[in-house]
Amino acid sequence: MYSCSFTAMLTKSSRQLYLQSILLVSSFIDIFNVLSFHRSSVYCKRTISEKGYNVSNWWSSLPTAEKQVQRLSNQREEAMEMFGPGPGVDLNVTLLPIVEFHQSNQACYADLGCITRFSFADPLLWPINLLPESRTKINTHFTLYTRENSNPQPLVHISADDPNGIAATTFKATRPTKFFIHGWRNTGYEELFFIFVQRFLVKGDYNIIRAHWGGGSRSIYFQSHANTRLVGLEIALLVNTMVEKLGVQATDVHLIGHSLGAHTAGYAGENIRNLGQITGLDPAGPYFHGLPSFARLDHTDANFVDVVHTNAGSLESSGHLDFRPNGGKHQPGCQPTDLQAIWNDPTAIVSDASTCDHMRSVRFYSESLIPTDCSTVGYECSNYESFNNGLCTSCGLDNNKCATFGLEATSFPTRSRKNVNIYFKTGGDFPYCRYQYLIKLSLGKTRNAKPTISGELRLSVNGHTGILPNIQMPKSDYEHGKDYRFLAAEPKNVGPVNTVNLRWFPVLTNLFDPTCFLGFCDQRMYVKSVTISLLNSYPDANKIANTFENCPVFGPAAIGPLFNTELSVSNNCSLTFPSLVSILIPGPWIVYKK
């Protein structure tokens, strides 16, 4: 008993010491060292320009401060994984005076109302509680883009102070209005965001408004974090003015925010009655994690909230739908994060992957606007491993277990569900959209089939419009008489499937296997069928129409290491007869029990 109590005390003390150490480093770096910014390169793998645009690496030089804050955020989340989440923010505890940098606890604005300092505090989740900087310093302003004036020169600025001026532009209250809100260290004028706007205008007839708050986003992270509350009120003021003065329907307004901009959209949504939609693109994580819903983006901020998680932001589910491409943590094509190096060097900056992963949310959503045959459909699942193993590939009876990624996410049939985690796979470079194929392998169980075999299976899929060559299944143990499911993400759609060619590479795991004869073992795989389903189909009825079962002439087919075996959709899957390979090459003289 004494030993257990001592161990528990030691674990608790270690946790407290670790978290206090992180706070000490965080405060030192973020408050003092962050005042001097440096430039450093960020690598993001791309092979071709996006839709003909010469996309410059505007994000290729970001201040060290951003990486430092992200590194500390990653350490905090890693600490919570190691030691448990611990208690949430205590709403009854107030901040210590030493971290209150303003004498006033409230800032009021003539046409916006008041912003009051949050009353809760937590030494780890919320160490510094600031009020926003001045409106003049933040300089929130808005630029308008429409199909009639998609690239205005000079820019068309609009303001809530001048509704008649808005009416005099190409703005039309009768069409949907989309806002884009940038994140930390950006201004909204970057080329990637301009491409975003242009793709929207190709997609549909919208009013596109970019919200710029570079005067407040380029401050120290803690201060920019606080500035989002004021920017949210500025956006709400403009939307409410459009509703009251110009006849805009709030349900036709869609706020799209990246990083800090996602939470800014949430603050705006709290002050817009009946707001249509908010899309959060990898919402910022530092000092939003674990906070109550009113202090971060939440599903209650609009009629419909969808969120895209790609790693560098908050991993908490916060929308009606939470899309998690490639698991939502690490994106293909981005340089992998060296967590060990971060742990070994407390002063190290976060690896390049954080920014690359963080920006993929914008790139994925932007690409989804391009007219193409590749439409991404994600599926609800408890975790990415289960999804990757093909265990979550049904939309359900009411089609509420899957969703189309992008603007079409609003077709999700219910608003009563929240925090629905949706997974899908992408490629590592542009174009990112991939055709997701579910491969179901059904193994037969005959008298001469070894119960369990080990190895790697490769297959090629032949369709009406192309071939998917050499798809490699993971090395695994296969038990005859069972079914196995795999998920493959491929760059092209081969159309209706005609045939599937299989090649089996067995691995001998036990030289003293008693079922072997004179060193020769029967490692053949007996295959009943291979079913290919295209998962980029919504609803489920369309997926069923794109499902093709391929069988041998007589089944099950015995696949040896020296043979390619073809299965076809034209064969009758109900016919059973020993295959030619099984007759000509009988293998060891062993009969296994059925």
C-alpha positions as CSV (number, residue, x, y, z in Angstrom):
1,M,0.0,0.0,0.0
2,Y,2.8,2.4,1.0
3,S,4.7,1.6,-2.3
4,C,1.6,2.3,-4.4
5,S,0.9,5.6,-2.6
6,F,4.5,6.7,-3.0
7,T,4.4,5.9,-6.8
8,A,1.2,7.8,-7.2
9,M,2.7,10.8,-5.4
10,L,5.8,10.6,-7.5
11,T,3.8,10.4,-10.8
12,K,1.7,13.4,-9.8
13,S,4.8,15.4,-8.7
14,S,6.5,14.5,-12.0
15,R,3.5,15.7,-13.9
16,Q,3.3,19.0,-12.1
17,L,7.1,19.6,-12.5
18,Y,6.9,18.8,-16.2
19,L,4.0,21.2,-16.8
20,Q,5.6,23.9,-14.7
21,S,8.8,23.6,-16.7
22,I,6.8,24.0,-20.0
23,L,5.1,27.1,-18.6
24,L,8.4,28.6,-17.5
25,V,10.0,28.0,-21.0
26,S,6.8,29.3,-22.7
27,S,6.6,32.5,-20.7
28,F,10.3,33.2,-21.3
29,I,10.3,32.6,-25.0
30,D,6.9,34.0,-25.8
31,I,7.0,37.2,-23.7
32,F,10.7,38.2,-24.1
33,N,12.5,36.5,-27.0
34,V,9.5,36.7,-29.4
35,L,10.0,40.5,-29.7
36,S,12.8,39.9,-32.1
37,F,11.7,38.0,-35.2
38,H,13.9,36.1,-37.6
39,R,13.2,34.5,-40.9
40,S,13.6,30.8,-41.7
41,S,12.6,28.5,-44.5
42,V,9.7,26.2,-44.5
43,Y,9.6,23.3,-47.0
44,C,6.4,22.2,-48.6
45,K,6.6,19.6,-51.4
46,R,4.8,20.4,-54.6
47,T,5.4,19.2,-58.1
48,I,3.2,21.4,-60.3
49,S,1.5,24.7,-60.1
50,E,-2.1,24.7,-59.0
51,K,-4.6,25.1,-61.9
52,G,-2.1,27.1,-63.9
53,Y,-1.4,29.7,-61.2
54,N,2.2,30.4,-60.4
55,V,1.8,30.0,-56.7
56,S,4.8,31.6,-55.0
57,N,6.0,30.2,-51.7
58,W,4.7,33.2,-49.7
59,W,4.7,31.1,-46.6
60,S,8.4,30.1,-47.2
61,S,9.6,32.7,-44.7
62,L,7.8,32.7,-41.4
63,P,9.1,34.2,-38.2
64,T,10.8,32.0,-35.7
65,A,8.2,33.2,-33.1
66,E,5.4,31.3,-34.8
67,K,7.4,28.1,-34.8
68,Q,8.3,28.6,-31.2
69,V,4.7,29.0,-30.1
70,Q,3.7,26.0,-32.2
71,R,6.5,23.9,-30.7
72,L,5.3,24.8,-27.2
73,S,1.7,24.0,-28.2
74,N,2.8,20.6,-29.4
75,Q,4.7,20.0,-26.2
76,R,1.7,20.8,-24.2
77,E,-0.5,18.4,-26.1
78,E,2.2,15.8,-25.9
79,A,2.3,16.3,-22.1
80,M,-1.5,15.8,-21.9
81,E,-1.2,12.6,-23.9
82,M,1.6,11.3,-21.6
83,F,0.1,12.4,-18.3
84,G,-3.6,12.6,-19.1
85,P,-5.7,15.7,-19.9
86,G,-6.1,16.7,-16.3
87,P,-8.8,19.0,-15.1
88,G,-10.3,21.5,-17.5
89,V,-10.1,25.3,-17.1
90,D,-11.5,26.4,-13.7
91,L,-14.0,29.2,-14.4
92,N,-13.9,30.3,-10.8
93,V,-10.2,31.0,-10.6
94,T,-9.0,34.5,-11.6
95,L,-5.7,35.4,-13.0
96,L,-2.8,36.6,-10.8
97,P,-2.2,40.3,-10.9
98,I,1.4,39.8,-12.2
99,V,0.0,38.5,-15.6
100,E,-2.6,41.2,-16.0
101,F,-1.0,43.6,-18.4
102,H,-4.0,46.1,-18.5
103,Q,-5.3,48.0,-15.6
104,S,-8.8,47.8,-17.1
105,N,-10.7,44.5,-17.4
106,Q,-12.9,45.8,-20.1
107,A,-12.6,47.6,-23.5
108,C,-15.7,49.3,-25.0
109,Y,-16.4,50.5,-28.5
110,A,-19.1,52.9,-29.6
111,D,-20.6,50.7,-32.3
112,L,-19.3,47.2,-31.2
113,G,-20.1,46.9,-27.5
114,C,-17.6,45.8,-24.9
115,I,-15.0,43.1,-24.6
116,T,-14.4,41.9,-21.1
117,R,-11.4,40.0,-20.0
118,F,-12.2,36.3,-19.6
119,S,-12.8,35.6,-15.9
120,F,-11.1,32.2,-15.9
121,A,-7.4,31.4,-15.8
122,D,-5.2,28.4,-16.0
123,P,-1.4,28.4,-15.7
124,L,-1.0,26.1,-18.7
125,L,-4.0,26.5,-20.9
126,W,-4.5,30.2,-20.4
127,P,-1.4,31.8,-18.9
128,I,-1.8,35.4,-20.2
129,N,-5.2,37.2,-20.5
130,L,-4.9,40.3,-22.7
131,L,-7.4,42.7,-24.1
132,P,-7.3,43.5,-27.8
133,E,-5.1,46.3,-29.2
134,S,-6.7,49.4,-30.5
135,R,-8.9,49.4,-33.6
136,T,-6.5,51.7,-35.3
137,K,-3.6,49.3,-34.7
138,I,-5.4,46.2,-35.8
139,N,-6.9,48.0,-38.8
140,T,-9.6,45.6,-39.7
141,H,-10.8,46.3,-43.3
142,F,-12.6,44.4,-46.1
143,T,-12.2,44.0,-49.8
144,L,-14.9,42.8,-52.2
145,Y,-14.7,40.5,-55.2
146,T,-17.5,39.4,-57.5
147,R,-17.8,37.8,-60.9
148,E,-18.3,41.2,-62.4
149,N,-15.1,42.5,-60.8
150,S,-13.0,39.5,-59.9
151,N,-9.6,41.3,-59.8
152,P,-10.4,44.9,-59.1
153,Q,-7.7,47.5,-59.6
154,P,-7.7,49.4,-57.4
155,L,-9.2,47.2,-54.7
156,V,-12.8,47.7,-53.7
157,H,-13.0,48.5,-50.0
158,I,-16.3,48.2,-48.2
159,S,-17.3,49.3,-44.7
160,A,-20.1,48.9,-42.2
161,D,-20.0,52.7,-41.9
162,D,-21.1,53.1,-45.5
163,P,-23.9,50.7,-46.6
164,N,-24.8,53.0,-49.5
165,G,-21.2,52.6,-50.7
166,I,-21.6,48.9,-50.6
167,A,-24.8,49.1,-52.6
168,A,-23.0,51.2,-55.2
169,T,-20.5,48.3,-55.9
170,T,-21.1,45.0,-57.7
171,F,-22.3,43.5,-54.4
172,K,-25.7,41.8,-54.7
173,A,-27.7,41.0,-51.6
174,T,-29.6,38.3,-53.5
175,R,-26.6,36.0,-53.9
176,P,-24.6,34.1,-51.2
177,T,-21.8,35.9,-49.4
178,K,-18.5,34.3,-48.4
179,F,-16.0,35.8,-46.0
180,F,-12.4,34.6,-45.8
181,I,-10.5,35.4,-42.6
182,H,-6.7,34.9,-42.5
183,G,-4.7,33.7,-39.5
184,W,-1.6,34.7,-37.6
185,R,1.2,36.6,-39.3
186,N,-0.8,36.9,-42.6
187,T,-2.5,39.9,-44.0
188,G,-5.1,38.3,-46.4
189,Y,-3.4,39.7,-49.4
190,E,-1.2,36.7,-50.0
191,E,-1.3,35.0,-53.4
192,L,-2.6,31.7,-52.1
193,F,-5.7,33.5,-50.7
194,F,-6.2,35.4,-54.0
195,I,-6.3,32.0,-55.8
196,F,-8.8,30.9,-53.2
197,V,-11.1,33.8,-54.1
198,Q,-10.8,33.2,-57.8
199,R,-11.7,29.5,-57.5
200,F,-14.8,30.5,-55.5
201,L,-15.9,32.8,-58.3
202,V,-15.4,30.0,-60.8
203,K,-17.4,27.7,-58.6
204,G,-20.4,29.9,-58.2
205,D,-21.9,33.4,-58.3
206,Y,-20.9,34.8,-54.9
207,N,-20.0,37.9,-53.1
208,I,-16.5,37.2,-51.8
209,I,-15.2,39.4,-49.0
210,R,-11.7,39.2,-47.6
211,A,-11.3,40.3,-44.0
212,H,-7.8,41.8,-43.4
213,W,-6.5,42.4,-39.9
214,G,-2.7,42.3,-40.5
215,G,-2.1,45.1,-38.0
216,G,-3.3,42.8,-35.3
217,S,-2.2,39.4,-36.7
218,R,1.4,40.3,-36.9
219,S,1.7,41.0,-33.1
220,I,3.1,38.6,-30.6
221,Y,1.0,35.5,-30.6
222,F,-0.6,36.1,-27.2
223,Q,-1.7,39.6,-28.4
224,S,-2.9,38.4,-31.8
225,H,-4.9,35.7,-29.9
226,A,-6.7,38.5,-28.0
227,N,-7.1,40.6,-31.1
228,T,-9.3,38.0,-32.7
229,R,-12.2,38.9,-30.3
230,L,-12.3,42.5,-31.7
231,V,-11.9,41.4,-35.3
232,G,-14.8,39.0,-34.8
233,L,-17.0,42.0,-33.6
234,E,-15.9,44.0,-36.7
235,I,-17.0,41.2,-39.0
236,A,-20.3,40.8,-37.1
237,L,-21.0,44.5,-37.4
238,L,-20.5,44.4,-41.2
239,V,-22.7,41.3,-41.6
240,N,-25.5,42.7,-39.4
241,T,-25.3,46.0,-41.3
242,M,-25.7,44.1,-44.6
243,V,-28.7,42.2,-43.1
244,E,-30.4,45.4,-41.8
245,K,-29.6,47.9,-44.5
246,L,-29.1,45.9,-47.7
247,G,-31.5,42.9,-47.3
248,V,-28.9,40.2,-47.0
249,Q,-30.1,36.9,-45.5
250,A,-27.9,35.8,-42.6
251,T,-28.5,32.2,-43.6
252,D,-26.7,33.0,-46.9
253,V,-23.5,34.2,-45.2
254,H,-20.6,31.8,-44.8
255,L,-17.5,32.6,-42.8
256,I,-14.3,30.7,-43.6
257,G,-11.3,31.2,-41.3
258,H,-7.9,29.7,-41.2
259,S,-5.9,29.2,-38.0
260,L,-6.7,32.2,-35.7
261,G,-9.2,33.3,-38.3
262,A,-11.3,30.2,-37.6
263,H,-11.8,31.3,-34.0
264,T,-12.3,34.8,-35.2
265,A,-15.2,33.5,-37.3
266,G,-16.5,31.8,-34.1
267,Y,-16.5,35.1,-32.2
268,A,-18.3,36.8,-35.1
269,G,-20.9,34.0,-35.3
270,E,-21.8,34.5,-31.6
271,N,-23.0,38.0,-32.6
272,I,-24.8,37.2,-35.9
273,R,-28.3,35.8,-35.4
274,N,-29.1,32.8,-37.7
275,L,-25.7,32.8,-39.4
276,G,-25.6,30.2,-42.1
277,Q,-22.2,28.5,-41.9
278,I,-18.7,28.6,-40.5
279,T,-15.8,26.6,-42.0
280,G,-12.7,26.4,-39.7
281,L,-9.5,25.5,-41.6
282,D,-7.2,24.0,-39.0
283,P,-8.3,26.2,-36.2
284,A,-5.3,27.5,-34.1
285,G,-4.4,25.3,-31.2
286,P,-2.2,27.3,-28.8
287,Y,-4.3,28.7,-25.9
288,F,-7.6,27.4,-27.3
289,H,-7.1,23.8,-26.4
290,G,-9.3,22.8,-23.5
291,L,-11.1,26.1,-23.2
292,P,-14.9,26.4,-22.8
293,S,-16.9,26.7,-26.0
294,F,-17.5,30.4,-25.7
295,A,-13.8,31.1,-25.9
296,R,-13.1,29.1,-29.2
297,L,-14.9,28.0,-32.4
298,D,-17.8,25.8,-31.5
299,H,-20.7,24.1,-33.4
300,T,-23.2,26.6,-31.8
301,D,-21.6,29.6,-33.6
302,A,-23.6,29.0,-36.8
303,N,-26.4,26.9,-38.2
304,F,-23.7,24.6,-39.7
305,V,-20.1,24.4,-38.7
306,D,-17.5,22.2,-40.5
307,V,-13.9,22.0,-39.5
308,V,-10.8,20.7,-41.3
309,H,-7.9,19.4,-39.1
310,T,-4.5,19.0,-40.8
311,N,-2.2,19.0,-37.7
312,A,-0.8,22.4,-36.6
313,G,-4.1,23.6,-35.2
314,S,-6.4,22.4,-32.5
315,L,-7.2,18.7,-32.7
316,E,-10.4,19.0,-30.7
317,S,-13.6,18.3,-32.4
318,S,-15.5,21.6,-32.6
319,G,-18.0,21.4,-35.5
320,H,-21.0,19.5,-36.6
321,L,-18.5,17.8,-39.0
322,D,-14.8,17.5,-38.2
323,F,-12.9,16.4,-41.4
324,R,-9.6,14.8,-40.7
325,P,-7.7,14.2,-44.0
326,N,-5.0,11.6,-43.7
327,G,-5.8,11.3,-40.0
328,G,-5.7,15.0,-39.3
329,K,-2.2,15.0,-37.8
330,H,0.4,14.6,-40.5
331,Q,0.0,15.3,-44.2
332,P,1.7,13.4,-47.0
333,G,4.3,15.5,-48.9
334,C,5.1,17.5,-45.8
335,Q,8.5,16.9,-44.1
336,P,8.0,14.6,-41.1
337,T,8.2,16.1,-37.6
338,D,11.2,15.1,-35.5
339,L,9.6,15.0,-32.1
340,Q,12.6,13.5,-30.5
341,A,14.8,16.5,-31.6
342,I,12.2,18.8,-30.0
343,W,12.3,16.9,-26.7
344,N,16.1,16.8,-26.8
345,D,16.5,20.5,-27.4
346,P,14.1,22.7,-25.4
347,T,15.1,25.7,-27.5
348,A,14.6,24.0,-30.9
349,I,12.1,25.5,-33.3
350,V,9.3,23.3,-34.6
351,S,10.1,21.4,-37.8
352,D,9.0,22.6,-41.2
353,A,6.1,20.1,-41.2
354,S,4.0,22.2,-38.9
355,T,3.5,25.1,-41.3
356,C,3.2,22.8,-44.3
357,D,0.6,20.7,-42.6
358,H,-1.2,23.8,-41.2
359,M,-1.5,25.3,-44.7
360,R,-2.8,22.1,-46.3
361,S,-6.2,22.8,-44.9
362,V,-6.4,25.9,-47.1
363,R,-5.0,24.0,-50.1
364,F,-7.4,21.0,-49.7
365,Y,-10.4,23.3,-49.4
366,S,-9.3,25.5,-52.3
367,E,-8.8,22.5,-54.6
368,S,-12.2,21.2,-53.7
369,L,-13.6,24.3,-55.5
370,I,-12.1,23.3,-58.9
371,P,-14.5,21.6,-61.3
372,T,-13.2,18.1,-61.6
373,D,-14.4,14.5,-61.7
374,C,-12.6,13.8,-58.4
375,S,-15.0,14.5,-55.5
376,T,-13.8,13.7,-52.0
377,V,-16.1,11.8,-49.7
378,G,-15.1,11.1,-46.1
379,Y,-16.4,8.5,-43.7
380,E,-17.2,8.6,-40.0
381,C,-14.8,6.5,-38.0
382,S,-13.6,6.2,-34.4
383,N,-9.9,6.6,-35.5
384,Y,-7.8,6.8,-38.7
385,E,-6.3,3.3,-38.2
386,S,-9.7,1.7,-38.4
387,F,-10.6,3.8,-41.5
388,N,-7.3,2.9,-43.2
389,N,-8.1,-0.7,-42.6
390,G,-11.3,-0.4,-44.5
391,L,-13.6,-0.8,-41.5
392,C,-15.5,2.5,-42.0
393,T,-16.8,2.7,-45.5
394,S,-20.6,2.8,-45.2
395,C,-22.7,6.0,-45.3
396,G,-25.4,4.2,-43.3
397,L,-29.1,3.9,-44.0
398,D,-29.7,7.7,-43.7
399,N,-26.4,8.7,-45.3
400,N,-25.3,10.4,-42.0
401,K,-22.1,8.5,-41.6
402,C,-20.3,10.0,-44.6
403,A,-20.0,13.5,-46.1
404,T,-18.7,15.2,-49.2
405,F,-15.7,17.5,-48.5
406,G,-15.9,21.2,-49.4
407,L,-18.9,23.3,-50.1
408,E,-21.1,20.2,-50.6
409,A,-20.6,19.3,-46.9
410,T,-23.8,21.2,-46.2
411,S,-25.7,18.3,-47.8
412,F,-25.1,16.3,-44.7
413,P,-28.6,15.3,-43.8
414,T,-28.8,16.3,-40.2
415,R,-27.8,19.1,-37.9
416,S,-28.7,17.2,-34.7
417,R,-25.3,15.5,-34.6
418,K,-22.1,17.2,-33.6
419,N,-18.3,16.5,-33.5
420,V,-18.7,13.8,-36.2
421,N,-15.1,12.8,-37.1
422,I,-14.9,12.2,-40.9
423,Y,-11.7,10.7,-42.5
424,F,-10.4,10.6,-46.0
425,K,-7.1,10.2,-47.8
426,T,-5.3,12.6,-50.1
427,G,-2.1,12.7,-52.2
428,G,1.1,14.4,-51.2
429,D,1.1,17.1,-53.9
430,F,-1.3,19.0,-56.2
431,P,-3.8,17.7,-57.3
432,Y,-4.4,16.3,-53.8
433,C,-7.8,14.6,-54.5
434,R,-7.5,10.8,-54.7
435,Y,-9.9,8.1,-55.7
436,Q,-10.4,5.9,-52.7
437,Y,-10.8,2.2,-53.4
438,L,-12.0,-0.3,-50.9
439,I,-10.5,-3.7,-51.7
440,K,-12.2,-6.7,-50.1
441,L,-10.2,-10.0,-50.3
442,S,-12.2,-13.1,-49.6
443,L,-10.1,-16.2,-49.0
444,G,-11.4,-19.8,-49.5
445,K,-10.8,-22.7,-47.1
446,T,-10.1,-26.0,-48.7
447,R,-8.7,-29.3,-47.4
448,N,-5.2,-28.6,-48.8
449,A,-5.1,-24.9,-47.8
450,K,-2.7,-24.1,-45.0
451,P,-4.7,-22.5,-42.2
452,T,-2.5,-19.4,-42.0
453,I,0.0,-18.0,-44.4
454,S,2.2,-14.9,-44.4
455,G,3.3,-12.6,-47.1
456,E,2.5,-9.7,-49.3
457,L,-0.2,-9.5,-51.9
458,R,0.0,-7.2,-55.0
459,L,-2.8,-6.6,-57.4
460,S,-3.5,-4.6,-60.6
461,V,-7.0,-3.4,-61.4
462,N,-8.1,-3.2,-65.0
463,G,-11.0,-0.9,-65.8
464,H,-12.8,0.6,-68.8
465,T,-10.7,3.7,-68.8
466,G,-7.4,2.7,-67.3
467,I,-5.2,0.5,-65.2
468,L,-4.1,0.8,-61.5
469,P,-0.9,-1.2,-61.5
470,N,0.9,-2.9,-58.7
471,I,-1.2,-1.9,-55.7
472,Q,0.7,-3.3,-52.7
473,M,-1.2,-4.7,-49.7
474,P,0.7,-4.6,-46.4
475,K,2.6,-7.7,-45.3
476,S,0.4,-9.6,-43.0
477,D,-0.7,-13.0,-41.8
478,Y,-3.7,-14.3,-43.7
479,E,-6.1,-16.9,-42.4
480,H,-7.9,-19.0,-45.0
481,G,-11.7,-18.8,-44.8
482,K,-11.7,-15.1,-43.7
483,D,-12.2,-11.8,-45.4
484,Y,-9.7,-8.9,-45.4
485,R,-10.3,-5.2,-46.3
486,F,-7.8,-2.6,-47.5
487,L,-8.0,1.0,-48.5
488,A,-6.1,2.3,-51.5
489,A,-5.8,6.0,-52.6
490,E,-5.1,6.3,-56.3
491,P,-4.6,9.3,-58.6
492,K,-7.1,8.2,-61.3
493,N,-10.4,6.6,-61.8
494,V,-10.4,3.5,-64.0
495,G,-14.1,3.4,-64.4
496,P,-16.1,0.1,-64.2
497,V,-13.7,-2.7,-63.2
498,N,-13.2,-5.6,-65.7
499,T,-10.5,-7.8,-64.1
500,V,-8.1,-8.0,-61.2
501,N,-4.7,-9.6,-61.5
502,L,-3.1,-11.0,-58.3
503,R,0.5,-11.9,-57.4
504,W,1.4,-13.5,-54.1
505,F,4.8,-13.2,-52.4
506,P,4.8,-15.6,-49.5
507,V,7.2,-15.2,-46.5
508,L,8.3,-18.3,-44.6
509,T,8.2,-17.3,-40.9
510,N,9.0,-20.7,-39.4
511,L,11.6,-23.1,-40.8
512,F,10.5,-25.8,-38.4
513,D,6.9,-25.6,-39.4
514,P,5.5,-29.2,-38.9
515,T,3.3,-28.7,-42.0
516,C,6.3,-28.4,-44.2
517,F,7.6,-31.5,-46.1
518,L,11.4,-31.8,-46.7
519,G,11.8,-28.0,-46.4
520,F,9.0,-27.3,-48.8
521,C,5.9,-25.6,-47.4
522,D,2.5,-24.9,-49.0
523,Q,2.3,-21.1,-48.9
524,R,-0.3,-20.8,-51.6
525,M,-3.2,-18.4,-51.1
526,Y,-6.7,-19.6,-52.0
527,V,-8.8,-16.7,-53.2
528,K,-12.6,-16.8,-53.6
529,S,-13.0,-13.2,-54.8
530,V,-11.7,-9.7,-54.8
531,T,-14.3,-6.9,-54.6
532,I,-13.4,-3.3,-55.6
533,S,-15.6,-0.4,-54.4
534,L,-15.0,3.3,-55.3
535,L,-15.6,5.3,-52.2
536,N,-15.8,8.7,-53.9
537,S,-19.5,8.2,-54.4
538,Y,-22.3,9.9,-52.5
539,P,-24.8,8.7,-51.4
540,D,-24.4,5.0,-50.7
541,A,-26.6,4.1,-53.7
542,N,-23.9,5.5,-56.0
543,K,-21.2,3.5,-54.2
544,I,-23.1,0.3,-54.7
545,A,-23.3,1.0,-58.4
546,N,-19.5,1.4,-58.4
547,T,-18.8,-2.0,-56.6
548,F,-17.4,-4.8,-58.7
549,E,-16.9,-8.4,-57.5
550,N,-14.1,-10.3,-59.3
551,C,-13.8,-14.1,-59.2
552,P,-11.7,-16.9,-60.7
553,V,-13.2,-19.2,-63.4
554,F,-13.5,-21.8,-60.7
555,G,-12.9,-21.0,-57.1
556,P,-11.2,-20.8,-55.0
557,A,-8.0,-20.0,-57.0
558,A,-4.7,-21.2,-55.7
559,I,-2.1,-18.5,-56.1
560,G,1.5,-19.7,-56.0
561,P,4.6,-17.5,-55.8
562,L,5.4,-18.1,-59.5
563,F,2.0,-17.4,-61.0
564,N,-0.2,-14.4,-61.8
565,T,-3.9,-15.1,-61.3
566,E,-6.6,-13.2,-63.1
567,L,-10.1,-12.7,-61.6
568,S,-12.9,-11.2,-63.6
569,V,-16.3,-9.7,-63.0
570,S,-17.6,-11.9,-65.8
571,N,-17.0,-15.1,-63.9
572,N,-19.6,-16.9,-61.9
573,C,-18.5,-16.6,-58.2
574,S,-20.7,-19.5,-57.2
575,L,-18.7,-22.1,-59.2
576,T,-16.2,-24.1,-57.2
577,F,-13.6,-26.5,-58.5
578,P,-9.9,-27.1,-57.8
579,S,-7.8,-24.6,-59.8
580,L,-5.4,-25.7,-62.5
581,V,-2.5,-24.6,-60.4
582,S,-3.7,-26.7,-57.5
583,I,-3.9,-29.8,-59.8
584,L,-0.6,-29.3,-61.6
585,I,1.4,-28.3,-58.5
586,P,-0.2,-30.2,-55.6
587,G,2.5,-29.1,-53.1
588,P,3.2,-31.0,-49.9
589,W,1.2,-34.2,-49.3
590,I,-0.7,-32.8,-46.4
591,V,-4.4,-32.5,-45.9
592,Y,-5.6,-29.8,-43.4
593,K,-8.8,-30.1,-41.6
594,K,-11.7,-28.0,-42.8
